[in-house]
Amino acid sequence: MAKAALHKIGDIRAKTPDELAALLLELRKEQFNLRFQRATGQNEGLGRVKQARREIARVKTIQGQHKRDAAKSASQA
């Protein structure tokens, strides 16, 4: 499996909600594959499990910020 590149926070913030959802799906698939590899004893990259988990958290945080910003601007209008 090819290793995904680390995503910088600025790059994540610049993405649209649809792109964020696609990135989140991709990261969750990668996380599943890494957990599966660990279970089968193929430990390819132990550090990548931690990185994937943190990237998922980053994406979810940005998604939440976008939702809060949209709700705030809708309530002010």
FENPEBEL-V783640 format. One record per residue. N is the residue number from 1. RES is the residue in one letter. PHI is phi as a letter, one per 40 degrees, with the letter a starting at -180 (NA if undefined). Layout:
n & res & phi
N & RES & PHI
N & RES & PHI
This chain:
n & res & phi
1 & M & NA
2 & A & c
3 & K & c
4 & A & c
5 & A & c
6 & L & c
7 & H & c
8 & K & c
9 & I & c
10 & G & c
11 & D & c
12 & I & c
13 & R & c
14 & A & c
15 & K & c
16 & T & c
17 & P & d
18 & D & c
19 & E & c
20 & L & c
21 & A & c
22 & A & c
23 & L & c
24 & L & c
25 & L & c
26 & E & c
27 & L & c
28 & R & c
29 & K & c
30 & E & c
31 & Q & c
32 & F & c
33 & N & c
34 & L & c
35 & R & c
36 & F & c
37 & Q & c
38 & R & c
39 & A & c
40 & T & c
41 & G & g
42 & Q & c
43 & N & d
44 & E & c
45 & G & a
46 & L & c
47 & G & c
48 & R & c
49 & V & c
50 & K & c
51 & Q & c
52 & A & c
53 & R & c
54 & R & c
55 & E & c
56 & I & c
57 & A & c
58 & R & c
59 & V & c
60 & K & c
61 & T & c
62 & I & c
63 & Q & c
64 & G & c
65 & Q & c
66 & H & c
67 & K & c
68 & R & c
69 & D & c
70 & A & c
71 & A & c
72 & K & c
73 & S & c
74 & A & c
75 & S & c
76 & Q & c
77 & A & c
